[in-house]
Amino acid sequence: MVDNIPVMAHHLSFDQIETFNEDGFLAVESLLDDDDLVPLEQEYAEVLDEVSLRLFSEGAISSPYEELTFGERYCRLLGESPELHRFFNVSLPLSNTPEKPKNFCMHAGPAAFSLLRNPKLLDVVESILGPEVYSNPVQQVRMKPPLRMLSKENAEHSNVGVTTWHQDTVALMPEAEATQMLTVWVAMTDATEQNGCLKSIAGSHHQGQVTHCPGKQIAAEMYIPEAIIGDRKAVSLPLNRGGIVLFDKHNFHCAGANRSSDLRWSFDLRYNRTGQPTGRPAFPGFVARSRAHPESELQDAAAWKRLWDEARDNILSGRYTDPIFEQKRWDDNSKVAICA
Ligand SMILES: O=C(O)CCC(=O)C(=O)O
């Protein structure tokens, strides 16, 4: 801090902010490095070890595949246990009544919490949202095996397969209509055309909220129909490991299939201005940065995990009765033709 002006080493430049405002997205290369990413890779390797040994001891998989690399092992195990990805996600599933409570799970480890509070990410977020930043719980890990290794259902599940064209607002409950929310997508592995990097349509956010159609196989995978995309040209966003992409909440974006032979891994995190509704009240957020009240920032990884454990208990016990997620974008007859 110099004379109360915060020093933000990774603040976006004026030109970058202008580009973001014009296009509705912005790629920032090489923001994160090994110091940021290796602790996450180590934590995820431990989770994979723990989960695979447990599933093996329960007879749910044929081998824990300890001899394989992290990526090979995850991909092989997901083939045998299609809901394995849930143990790695940084959010609970979007269901009030999960069929299998054992798989109503997530990962809330200290390295994941450190990613949410990473000062480089928060400098970038502060450039767009201002100094009071809240970690919005609409966040996902995407660990995507090569398409050929996926079941039909998983091929259409955006945590592991393709991601259809959408705006991020579609994930929010109506309470967050006016919330200023920013998506920060983080490349844990290189993202290429071949392994299904992001694609976006520049300027699409100026259109505001558009119709989304119901997911064809998986309800949560709502998509913007062709009739709305039209012949606008998509821009591919390949990025090296450690790069990030920012999205305005109304930007149209998607991600293709992984046609490589390796795992493609990313996180997508969201932040909003503190005090505004998150759009996912069933799940916990926290103050990630506050220039006015730094004492309000959550700095304790164990406390963050406890918040998620409580949310899980509240849902599984039926104490949380409001819908976690609403498939609200197609409850309207005018959409029937456009979605057909
Ligand atoms: O990585 C992906 O496949 C999709 C990410 C995405 O849609 C998002 O960040 O909103």
The ligand as a Gaussian input file, in Angstrom:
#p B3LYP/6-31G(d) Opt

LIG

0 1
 O      -13.894000     -25.298000     -19.619000
 C      -14.979000     -25.524000     -20.090000
 O      -15.224000     -26.525000     -20.727000
 C      -16.130000     -24.587000     -19.948000
 C      -15.886000     -23.420000     -19.075000
 C      -17.041000     -22.503000     -19.060000
 O      -17.992000     -22.641000     -19.767000
 C      -17.032000     -21.382000     -18.152000
 O      -15.990000     -21.084000     -17.577000
 O      -18.100000     -20.759000     -18.002000

